[in-house]
Amino acid sequence: MSSVKCHSATPDITPPPTRDTDYYFEKDDCIIRAENCLFKIHRFLLERDSPIFQDLFSLPQTSSASEHVHSGISTIRGEGESDENPVICHDTADDFRALCWALYARPKDIDAQRTTSADLVQMARLLAISHKYQIEHLCDWCWSVIGTKAAQVFQHLTSSSDQGWKETERLLNLSIQSQQARLAKALEEDWLRKIQSTNIADSQMALRAALDAAERSAGTLRQFHGKAYYMYIKNVMMLHSSSESPIEVGNSAAFVNLDTSVLSELRCHRLCQGLWTLAQLSMKLLAAVPRLNDNASCTDHSSICIPTWNTWWKVKSTGLPVQTHYDPRVLIESMQNLANSDGDSFSNPRARYDCYLRRTVMEQIPIPCKASVLDQLKEMTKILDDTLADYFMLPHD
C-alpha cells in the first residue's frame, strides 16, 4: 500500500486589508491596495497624470484566472471594483498615501510646502512614487520644493521613522539618477557628517546605513562608499586623540572598533584594508617628496622652483601632527594651508631663491611657482577623493 504524506496547511494569519481613513471615498470608482491598505479614488486622476496608469487601464479585460503585471501593478478581470478585487500596487502605503494627498491637495496645502511647515518626508515619498509612475508635473514640483530646502532634508528624513535611512538612500539615488547634483551633494555631506558624530552609537548607525546603501547601489555610490569608511576612521581617530592612550605605530587598526556586531567580518576587513593602505600612502608622502608638475611659464623651474619645492616639502612635512601619519588627506590639506600662509612677496625668482638660501629651516620659506603649487595640492586632494573607495575595496570587490 502506498503511503501518503499529509502536511498540515499553514494558516494564513495575514490580517485582512483595511480601508485608509483619509483616501477611501465611497463615491469614487477605483480601489487600489498598497501593502495592507485599501484606497478608493478617482480612476480619472490616475489616468490623467500617469502614462503608466493610462497603459494599465487600457489593457483588455481578461478572465479572472489571468493576471497582468505592468510597472509594479498587478491587475485581473474586474480589478479595482471591490475590496476583494483591488488593483495591486507594489508600493508602500505611505508612498501611495502621499500620491493621493497630491492628487487631492488644496491650494493652501500646496502653498504650505513653500514655507517652513513643509512636510519634507511626504514630499520625498511623493517624489519617489511620482518618478515611478512618470507623473512629470509632480516630479518637477517635488524637486523644486526639496531643492530649496536641501539643507533640512537629511535631518527630516533620518528622524522621521525607522525607515528614515532607507528613505534617505532612495532620495539620494533618485537625485543622482535625475542629475540633481546639488541635492545629492547635500545629502552625502550631511550623511558623512552624521558618521562623524561624537556619539559613537549614532556614528555607527549612520555608517551601517551608508554601507548598506552603497552596497545596494551596484557601483553608483562607489565614491560615497569609500568616504563613509574614511569618515568613520577619521572620527575614531578624533575621538581617540582626546584619550590618554597613544596610537602605536604599526598597530594603527587596534583602536578601531571592529566588533562584528557593529560591522560584518567583510566590512571589518575593508576597514582595516583602507586604514592600512592610507597609512602607507601617508608614510610615502612623508618619506618621498611628490614630483612638482612642470610649469612652462617659469624660466627658473628646474633650477630654482623644483629644488625649493623639494626642500620646502621636507621641512614642512616633518613638523606636521601625528594624525597625518595615518591620514594622507589631512597631510595634503595641511601642506596646502602652509603653502597659502607662506609668503610670496618676491617678484624675482632668483631673489626669492637667494633669500631662501639665507634663511634657516625654522623660518618661513617662500614658495616659487606658488600658484602652480597650490593647484597641484588641490589636484592631489581631488585625486585622493576620487579614488578613496579603491583603498577600502578588497581584490574580489
C-alpha positions as a printed Julia matrix, in Angstrom:
397×3 Matrix{Float64}:
   0.0    0.0     0.0
   1.41   3.3    -0.97
   1.87   5.77    1.79
   0.57   9.3     1.52
   2.34  12.05    3.44
  -0.02  14.66    4.7
   1.16  18.14    5.55
  -0.98  20.39    7.63
  -1.65  23.65    5.88
  -0.07  26.7     7.44
  -2.88  29.01    8.44
  -2.93  32.41    6.8
  -2.58  34.83    9.68
  -2.28  37.91    7.47
  -4.96  40.34    8.63
  -7.43  41.5     6.0
  -6.65  44.85    4.36
  -8.15  47.92    5.95
  -9.57  51.0     4.31
  -7.45  54.1     4.51
  -9.03  56.66    6.81
  -8.27  59.61    4.53
  -8.37  58.32    0.97
 -11.15  55.79    0.7
 -14.01  57.7    -0.89
 -17.22  55.71   -1.21
 -18.37  57.54   -4.35
 -15.09  57.12   -6.24
 -14.53  54.33   -8.74
 -11.11  52.68   -8.36
  -9.98  50.59   -5.39
  -6.23  50.16   -5.02
  -4.32  48.14   -2.49
  -0.84  49.15   -1.32
   0.63  46.86    1.34
  -2.36  46.08    3.56
  -4.22  49.32    2.97
  -7.1   49.99    0.58
  -7.59  53.3    -1.21
 -10.64  54.28   -3.25
 -10.03  57.25   -5.5
 -10.95  58.62   -8.93
  -9.5   56.47  -11.69
  -9.57  59.55  -13.91
  -6.93  61.28  -11.77
  -4.5   58.41  -12.24
  -5.15  58.1   -15.98
  -4.86  61.84  -16.5
  -1.45  62.25  -14.87
   0.35  58.94  -15.29
   1.18  57.2   -18.6
   1.79  54.04  -16.58
  -1.79  54.01  -15.3
  -3.05  55.04  -18.74
  -1.45  51.95  -20.27
  -2.64  49.75  -17.42
  -6.28  50.74  -17.66
  -6.24  50.44  -21.44
  -5.28  46.75  -21.3
  -8.05  44.42  -22.49
 -10.09  42.72  -19.8
  -9.21  39.05  -19.38
 -10.53  36.12  -17.42
 -10.26  36.15  -13.66
  -7.63  33.44  -13.83
  -5.32  35.66  -15.85
  -3.25  38.47  -14.38
  -1.5   41.49  -15.86
   1.67  42.79  -14.18
   2.7   46.19  -15.51
   5.27  48.54  -13.9
   4.74  47.1   -10.44
   0.94  46.99  -10.71
  -0.96  43.7   -10.76
  -4.46  43.54  -12.25
  -7.03  40.88  -13.08
 -10.51  41.0   -14.54
 -12.74  43.4   -12.68
  -9.78  44.95  -10.94
 -10.48  47.9    -8.7
 -14.2   47.25   -8.47
 -14.36  45.82   -4.97
 -12.34  45.48   -1.78
 -11.91  41.8    -2.59
 -10.53  42.51   -6.04
  -8.46  45.7    -5.88
  -5.71  46.87   -8.2
  -2.49  45.77   -6.51
   0.22  48.44   -6.43
   3.56  47.25   -5.15
   4.22  50.43   -3.19
   4.25  51.22    0.49
   1.01  52.55    1.92
   2.86  55.71    2.93
   4.05  56.31   -0.64
   0.62  55.79   -2.16
  -0.96  57.96    0.53
   1.47  60.73   -0.44
   0.34  60.38   -4.06
  -3.31  60.6    -3.03
  -2.53  63.69   -0.97
  -1.02  65.39   -4.03
  -3.89  64.38   -6.31
  -6.45  65.86   -3.91
  -4.36  68.67   -2.41
  -5.98  72.04   -1.83
  -4.19  75.24   -2.85
  -3.3   76.09    0.74
  -1.75  72.62    1.2
   0.38  73.2    -1.89
   1.41  76.69   -0.77
   2.4   75.36    2.66
   5.19  73.3     1.07
   6.99  76.54    0.23
   7.1   77.56    3.89
   8.91  76.33    6.98
   5.99  73.99    7.67
   6.73  71.92    4.57
   6.42  68.18    5.1
   9.71  67.11    3.52
   9.2   63.45    4.38
   5.92  63.41    2.48
   7.48  65.34   -0.41
  10.3   62.77   -0.65
   7.76  59.94   -0.75
   5.7   61.78   -3.33
   8.8   62.3    -5.45
   9.64  58.6    -5.4
   6.19  57.37   -6.4
   5.71  60.17   -8.96
   9.01  59.21  -10.54
   7.96  55.55  -10.64
   4.64  56.32  -12.37
   6.13  59.08  -14.56
   3.93  61.89  -13.24
   6.17  64.65  -14.51
   4.43  67.72  -13.1
   4.54  66.25   -9.58
   8.2   65.3   -10.01
   9.05  68.83  -11.07
   7.17  70.28   -8.1
   8.88  67.92   -5.65
  12.35  68.68   -6.99
  11.62  72.39   -6.7
  10.4   72.17   -3.09
  13.05  69.73   -1.87
  15.8   71.56   -3.73
  15.1   74.82   -1.93
  15.29  73.01    1.42
  18.27  70.77    0.69
  19.93  71.69    3.99
  16.98  70.37    6.02
  16.02  67.24    4.08
  18.52  64.82    5.65
  17.55  65.67    9.22
  13.83  65.43    8.42
  14.16  62.04    6.75
  16.51  60.31    9.19
  14.49  61.38   12.23
  11.08  60.59   10.73
  10.75  56.83   11.32
  12.56  53.51   11.44
  12.62  53.65    7.64
  14.27  57.06    7.61
  17.66  55.79    6.43
  16.09  53.87    3.54
  14.05  56.95    2.64
  17.3   58.93    2.55
  19.0   56.27    0.45
  16.14  56.31   -2.04
  16.2   60.1    -2.34
  19.99  60.1    -2.81
  19.75  57.53   -5.6
  16.92  59.44   -7.28
  18.93  62.67   -7.03
  21.89  61.07   -8.77
  19.71  59.37  -11.38
  17.89  62.63  -12.13
  21.11  64.69  -12.14
  20.09  66.76   -9.15
  23.73  67.27   -8.23
  23.22  69.97   -5.59
  20.75  67.89   -3.6
  22.82  64.72   -3.95
  25.89  66.56   -2.67
  23.95  67.98    0.31
  22.6   64.54    1.26
  26.02  62.92    1.02
  27.71  65.65    3.04
  25.06  65.54    5.79
  25.32  61.75    5.9
  29.1   61.87    6.22
  28.82  64.48    8.97
  26.5   62.12   10.84
  29.17  59.42   10.61
  31.49  61.89   12.35
  29.11  62.3    15.29
  30.79  62.36   18.69
  28.07  59.94   19.81
  29.68  56.68   18.73
  26.32  54.85   18.54
  24.95  57.48   16.15
  28.17  57.33   14.15
  28.0   53.55   13.8
  24.29  53.63   12.88
  24.96  56.19   10.14
  27.94  54.16    8.92
  25.94  50.92    8.68
  23.17  52.69    6.77
  25.69  54.29    4.41
  27.43  50.97    3.72
  24.07  49.27    3.15
  23.11  51.97    0.65
  26.45  51.82   -1.17
  26.46  48.04   -1.41
  22.94  48.03   -2.86
  23.76  50.72   -5.43
  25.63  48.49   -7.9
  28.52  50.96   -8.02
  26.51  54.18   -8.31
  27.59  55.21   -4.8
  31.16  53.92   -5.05
  32.82  57.21   -4.07
  30.36  57.63   -1.21
  31.2   54.07   -0.16
  34.86  54.94    0.3
  34.11  58.25    2.01
  31.85  56.53    4.55
  34.67  54.22    5.66
  37.13  57.1     5.63
  34.95  59.4     7.73
  34.41  56.65   10.3
  38.16  56.12   10.63
  38.71  59.86   10.85
  36.04  60.13   13.54
  37.52  57.31   15.6
  40.94  58.95   15.33
  39.49  62.24   16.52
  37.73  60.61   19.47
  40.85  58.6    20.28
  43.05  61.71   20.25
  41.12  63.02   23.26
  42.04  59.91   25.27
  45.31  59.34   27.06
  46.31  56.12   25.29
  48.61  56.7    22.32
  48.21  55.14   18.88
  51.12  52.79   18.35
  52.88  52.99   15.02
  52.46  49.66   13.23
  49.28  48.87   15.15
  47.03  51.59   13.76
  43.98  49.31   13.44
  43.97  48.31   17.08
  41.99  51.34   18.23
  39.2   50.97   15.63
  36.05  49.28   16.89
  35.97  46.03   14.94
  33.14  44.43   16.9
  31.3   42.27   14.34
  28.02  43.24   15.97
  28.75  46.7    14.59
  30.4   45.72   11.31
  30.33  42.4     9.47
  33.55  40.47    9.03
  33.8   41.6     5.39
  33.33  45.25    6.37
  35.92  44.89    9.12
  38.37  43.59    6.52
  37.61  46.53    4.25
  38.05  48.97    7.12
  41.44  47.52    8.05
  42.46  47.42    4.4
  41.68  51.11    3.99
  43.31  52.12    7.24
  46.5   50.27    6.34
  46.77  51.44    2.73
  46.02  55.07    3.61
  48.64  54.94    6.35
  51.12  53.57    3.8
  50.31  56.44    1.44
  50.9   58.95    4.24
  54.25  57.42    5.08
  55.2   57.51    1.41
  54.32  61.22    1.17
  56.38  61.91    4.29
  59.36  59.9     3.05
  59.45  60.97   -0.62
  58.68  64.42   -1.98
  55.94  64.38   -4.67
  57.2   65.49   -8.05
  56.4   69.12   -8.82
  54.45  69.47  -12.05
  56.12  71.17  -14.99
  55.46  74.89  -15.45
  56.29  76.12  -18.94
  55.75  79.76  -17.92
  58.55  79.64  -15.34
  62.08  80.09  -16.72
  63.72  79.0   -13.46
  61.5   75.97  -12.85
  64.15  73.25  -12.89
  66.95  75.31  -11.38
  65.07  77.09   -8.61
  61.47  76.02   -8.18
  61.91  72.25   -8.08
  64.79  72.23   -5.52
  62.97  74.83   -3.4
  59.77  72.76   -3.54
  61.68  69.63   -2.54
  63.31  71.32    0.43
  60.1   73.1     1.44
  58.14  69.82    1.43
  60.76  68.02    3.52
  61.0   70.84    6.07
  57.28  71.49    6.43
  56.16  67.85    6.45
  58.44  66.98    9.36
  56.53  69.37   11.62
  53.05  68.02   10.9
  50.93  66.45   13.68
  50.94  62.69   14.18
  47.45  62.35   12.68
  48.93  62.97    9.24
  50.87  59.71    9.63
  47.58  57.87    9.12
  45.55  60.31    7.05
  47.03  61.41    3.71
  44.14  63.79    3.07
  44.89  65.71    6.27
  48.56  65.67    5.31
  47.88  67.2     1.88
  45.43  69.74    3.32
  47.98  70.72    5.97
  50.62  71.29    3.29
  48.1   73.29    1.29
  47.41  75.52    4.3
  51.12  76.01    4.82
  51.55  76.91    1.16
  48.81  79.51    1.49
  50.35  81.03    4.6
  53.94  81.11    3.36
  54.88  84.46    1.84
  55.49  85.04   -1.83
  56.39  88.72   -1.77
  59.46  88.48   -4.0
  58.87  89.42   -7.61
  62.12  87.95   -8.91
  62.54  84.15   -8.69
  66.3   84.42   -8.26
  65.86  86.88   -5.38
  63.35  84.53   -3.79
  65.74  81.61   -4.04
  68.71  83.6    -2.72
  66.58  84.77    0.18
  65.55  81.18    0.88
  69.18  80.05    0.97
  69.94  82.65    3.65
  67.08  81.53    5.88
  67.13  78.71    8.41
  64.68  75.86    8.01
  62.77  77.1    11.05
  61.83  80.31    9.3
  59.17  80.89    6.69
  60.24  79.63    3.27
  58.95  81.46    0.17
  57.45  79.15   -2.43
  58.37  79.61   -6.09
  55.62  78.88   -8.61
  53.14  79.39   -5.8
  50.02  79.28   -7.99
  51.25  76.08   -9.61
  51.98  74.54   -6.21
  48.53  75.38   -4.87
  46.9   73.96   -7.99
  48.91  70.77   -7.63
  47.97  70.34   -3.97
  44.28  70.83   -4.83
  44.61  68.26   -7.61
  46.24  65.8    -5.19
  43.27  66.18   -2.85
  40.8   65.65   -5.7
  42.59  62.54   -6.95
  42.56  61.09   -3.44
  38.83  61.83   -3.03
  38.02  60.3    -6.42
  39.93  57.1    -5.67
  39.18  56.8    -1.96
  36.96  53.74   -2.42
  39.87  51.86   -4.03
  41.74  51.9    -0.73
  38.92  50.07    1.05
  37.91  47.55   -1.59
  39.22  44.0    -1.43
  40.51  42.15   -4.54
  37.16  40.37   -5.13
  35.09  43.58   -4.8
